[in-house]
Amino acid sequence: MVAQLNTLLRTAYEHVCPVPPVAGAVSAVRRRVAALLADWSVCPDIAEDTMLVVSELVTNAIVHARPPAELRLSWVRGDGCRNLRIEVTDAGAALAAGASLVGIDPDEHGRGEAIVHALAVRHGIHVHPGGVTRWAELGTI
């Protein structure tokens, strides 16, 4: 009974989904996140910011990292409030440090980190055995 209750509570406050390394993955993940945020009754302003941060972090994992990748959304305690935490974990850099991304238009890439920094109350990168987790927390009411 306790295990079932813990599973229900975790499901209500945490969501994990794989990020497939295929074309169209970002839009598929965005649709899934939009439905989840509606289920969680997240206010429209936070939902919009969440969708943007999810897009940036998932795109980064697909373009710059090796699969597999995974998105995790959860509620965490912030400074007197709950924050929505967005994490994307991948298997690490696909290219060696300093390698060129041939065919990537610099006018179309490179702003994601600044967007995440602007929207998040906290953010960071955690390098661990087997991969990298990029995360951001968005403040809520």
ZAGUFI-876355 format. One record per residue (C-alpha): residue in three letters; x, y, z. Coordinates in steps of 0.001 Angstrom, whole numbers, plus 500000, padded with zeros to 6 digits. Example, Ala and Ser with C-alpha at 12.3 -4.5 7.8 and 13.67 -1.06 7.14 Angstrom:
r dovo: ALA, xx: 512300, yy: 495500, zz: 507800
r dovo: SER, xx: 513670, yy: 498940, zz: 507140
! end
This chain:
r dovo: MET, xx: 500000, yy: 500000, zz: 500000
r dovo: VAL, xx: 502791, yy: 502449, zz: 500941
r dovo: ALA, xx: 504674, yy: 501646, zz: 497709
r dovo: GLN, xx: 501538, yy: 502360, zz: 495665
r dovo: LEU, xx: 501014, yy: 505686, zz: 497447
r dovo: ASN, xx: 504654, yy: 506685, zz: 496892
r dovo: THR, xx: 504319, yy: 505827, zz: 493194
r dovo: LEU, xx: 501144, yy: 507929, zz: 492895
r dovo: LEU, xx: 502755, yy: 510898, zz: 494658
r dovo: ARG, xx: 505895, yy: 510672, zz: 492509
r dovo: THR, xx: 503742, yy: 510533, zz: 489357
r dovo: ALA, xx: 501847, yy: 513637, zz: 490492
r dovo: TYR, xx: 505030, yy: 515641, zz: 491097
r dovo: GLU, xx: 507567, yy: 514154, zz: 488707
r dovo: HIS, xx: 507536, yy: 513153, zz: 485065
r dovo: VAL, xx: 510281, yy: 511441, zz: 483077
r dovo: CYS, xx: 510318, yy: 510845, zz: 479347
r dovo: PRO, xx: 512961, yy: 509623, zz: 476912
r dovo: VAL, xx: 514212, yy: 511972, zz: 474213
r dovo: PRO, xx: 514672, yy: 510009, zz: 470994
r dovo: PRO, xx: 517615, yy: 511107, zz: 468797
r dovo: VAL, xx: 515400, yy: 511589, zz: 465722
r dovo: ALA, xx: 513970, yy: 514411, zz: 463641
r dovo: GLY, xx: 510782, yy: 515678, zz: 465218
r dovo: ALA, xx: 511774, yy: 514698, zz: 468756
r dovo: VAL, xx: 511660, yy: 518258, zz: 470108
r dovo: SER, xx: 508101, yy: 518857, zz: 468900
r dovo: ALA, xx: 506980, yy: 515453, zz: 470247
r dovo: VAL, xx: 508502, yy: 516218, zz: 473659
r dovo: ARG, xx: 506927, yy: 519684, zz: 473629
r dovo: ARG, xx: 503468, yy: 518185, zz: 473007
r dovo: ARG, xx: 503937, yy: 515749, zz: 475861
r dovo: VAL, xx: 505138, yy: 518498, zz: 478217
r dovo: ALA, xx: 502257, yy: 520800, zz: 477252
r dovo: ALA, xx: 499755, yy: 518084, zz: 478173
r dovo: LEU, xx: 501545, yy: 517440, zz: 481462
r dovo: LEU, xx: 501631, yy: 521127, zz: 482405
r dovo: ALA, xx: 497894, yy: 521350, zz: 481707
r dovo: ASP, xx: 497312, yy: 518297, zz: 483927
r dovo: TRP, xx: 499400, yy: 519933, zz: 486660
r dovo: SER, xx: 497409, yy: 523207, zz: 486247
r dovo: VAL, xx: 500582, yy: 525238, zz: 485741
r dovo: CYS, xx: 499799, yy: 528907, zz: 485114
r dovo: PRO, xx: 500109, yy: 529992, zz: 481460
r dovo: ASP, xx: 503145, yy: 532254, zz: 481995
r dovo: ILE, xx: 505180, yy: 529532, zz: 483710
r dovo: ALA, xx: 503972, yy: 526957, zz: 481166
r dovo: GLU, xx: 505165, yy: 529169, zz: 478295
r dovo: ASP, xx: 508588, yy: 529678, zz: 479903
r dovo: THR, xx: 508791, yy: 525947, zz: 480648
r dovo: MET, xx: 508094, yy: 525063, zz: 477039
r dovo: LEU, xx: 510868, yy: 527389, zz: 475882
r dovo: VAL, xx: 513414, yy: 526010, zz: 478365
r dovo: VAL, xx: 512433, yy: 522419, zz: 477511
r dovo: SER, xx: 512897, yy: 523193, zz: 473806
r dovo: GLU, xx: 516349, yy: 524667, zz: 474373
r dovo: LEU, xx: 517630, yy: 521897, zz: 476655
r dovo: VAL, xx: 516230, yy: 519056, zz: 474532
r dovo: THR, xx: 517563, yy: 520598, zz: 471312
r dovo: ASN, xx: 520976, yy: 520936, zz: 472942
r dovo: ALA, xx: 520961, yy: 517237, zz: 473872
r dovo: ILE, xx: 519954, yy: 516166, zz: 470371
r dovo: VAL, xx: 522386, yy: 518435, zz: 468497
r dovo: HIS, xx: 525435, yy: 518376, zz: 470765
r dovo: ALA, xx: 525332, yy: 515142, zz: 472773
r dovo: ARG, xx: 525265, yy: 511403, zz: 472373
r dovo: PRO, xx: 522083, yy: 509455, zz: 473053
r dovo: PRO, xx: 520323, yy: 508375, zz: 475102
r dovo: ALA, xx: 518750, yy: 511524, zz: 476517
r dovo: GLU, xx: 516005, yy: 511879, zz: 479083
r dovo: LEU, xx: 513818, yy: 514777, zz: 480217
r dovo: ARG, xx: 512684, yy: 515012, zz: 483837
r dovo: LEU, xx: 510199, yy: 517564, zz: 485186
r dovo: SER, xx: 509649, yy: 517793, zz: 488917
r dovo: TRP, xx: 508527, yy: 520118, zz: 491686
r dovo: VAL, xx: 511184, yy: 521186, zz: 494178
r dovo: ARG, xx: 511168, yy: 523542, zz: 497124
r dovo: GLY, xx: 512566, yy: 526969, zz: 496326
r dovo: ASP, xx: 512964, yy: 530069, zz: 498483
r dovo: GLY, xx: 509578, yy: 529921, zz: 500170
r dovo: CYS, xx: 507814, yy: 528503, zz: 497118
r dovo: ARG, xx: 507785, yy: 525553, zz: 494766
r dovo: ASN, xx: 509920, yy: 525671, zz: 491650
r dovo: LEU, xx: 509425, yy: 523642, zz: 488513
r dovo: ARG, xx: 512708, yy: 521857, zz: 487802
r dovo: ILE, xx: 513572, yy: 520866, zz: 484242
r dovo: GLU, xx: 516457, yy: 518441, zz: 483709
r dovo: VAL, xx: 517806, yy: 516925, zz: 480522
r dovo: THR, xx: 520385, yy: 514190, zz: 480939
r dovo: ASP, xx: 522406, yy: 512913, zz: 477991
r dovo: ALA, xx: 525392, yy: 510619, zz: 477469
r dovo: GLY, xx: 527897, yy: 513450, zz: 477074
r dovo: ALA, xx: 529404, yy: 515508, zz: 474294
r dovo: ALA, xx: 529167, yy: 514091, zz: 470777
r dovo: LEU, xx: 532171, yy: 516094, zz: 469584
r dovo: ALA, xx: 535544, yy: 516694, zz: 471120
r dovo: ALA, xx: 535909, yy: 520054, zz: 472859
r dovo: GLY, xx: 536543, yy: 522798, zz: 470322
r dovo: ALA, xx: 535434, yy: 520708, zz: 467342
r dovo: SER, xx: 533567, yy: 522498, zz: 464575
r dovo: LEU, xx: 529885, yy: 521894, zz: 463898
r dovo: VAL, xx: 530036, yy: 521790, zz: 460113
r dovo: GLY, xx: 526709, yy: 522698, zz: 458554
r dovo: ILE, xx: 525342, yy: 524422, zz: 461674
r dovo: ASP, xx: 524302, yy: 527994, zz: 460950
r dovo: PRO, xx: 525671, yy: 530176, zz: 463789
r dovo: ASP, xx: 522766, yy: 532608, zz: 463318
r dovo: GLU, xx: 520351, yy: 529796, zz: 464194
r dovo: HIS, xx: 522213, yy: 528419, zz: 467225
r dovo: GLY, xx: 523983, yy: 529626, zz: 470319
r dovo: ARG, xx: 521246, yy: 531597, zz: 472071
r dovo: GLY, xx: 519744, yy: 528714, zz: 474061
r dovo: GLU, xx: 521992, yy: 529110, zz: 477084
r dovo: ALA, xx: 521192, yy: 532831, zz: 477331
r dovo: ILE, xx: 517458, yy: 532085, zz: 477094
r dovo: VAL, xx: 517651, yy: 529498, zz: 479865
r dovo: HIS, xx: 519673, yy: 531874, zz: 482066
r dovo: ALA, xx: 517148, yy: 534666, zz: 481526
r dovo: LEU, xx: 514108, yy: 532547, zz: 482435
r dovo: ALA, xx: 515457, yy: 530415, zz: 485283
r dovo: VAL, xx: 515748, yy: 531355, zz: 488944
r dovo: ARG, xx: 518538, yy: 528769, zz: 489167
r dovo: HIS, xx: 520310, yy: 526686, zz: 486539
r dovo: GLY, xx: 523390, yy: 524603, zz: 486098
r dovo: ILE, xx: 525234, yy: 521656, zz: 484655
r dovo: HIS, xx: 526111, yy: 518470, zz: 486508
r dovo: VAL, xx: 528746, yy: 516224, zz: 484927
r dovo: HIS, xx: 528586, yy: 512682, zz: 486258
r dovo: PRO, xx: 529774, yy: 509219, zz: 485254
r dovo: GLY, xx: 527931, yy: 508300, zz: 482085
r dovo: GLY, xx: 526689, yy: 511735, zz: 481120
r dovo: VAL, xx: 525732, yy: 515321, zz: 481695
r dovo: THR, xx: 522601, yy: 516823, zz: 483227
r dovo: ARG, xx: 521636, yy: 520366, zz: 482331
r dovo: TRP, xx: 518951, yy: 521770, zz: 484588
r dovo: ALA, xx: 516919, yy: 524885, zz: 485248
r dovo: GLU, xx: 514379, yy: 525837, zz: 487873
r dovo: LEU, xx: 511509, yy: 528177, zz: 487095
r dovo: GLY, xx: 509871, yy: 530038, zz: 489974
r dovo: THR, xx: 506160, yy: 529671, zz: 490563
r dovo: ILE, xx: 503640, yy: 531421, zz: 492723
! end
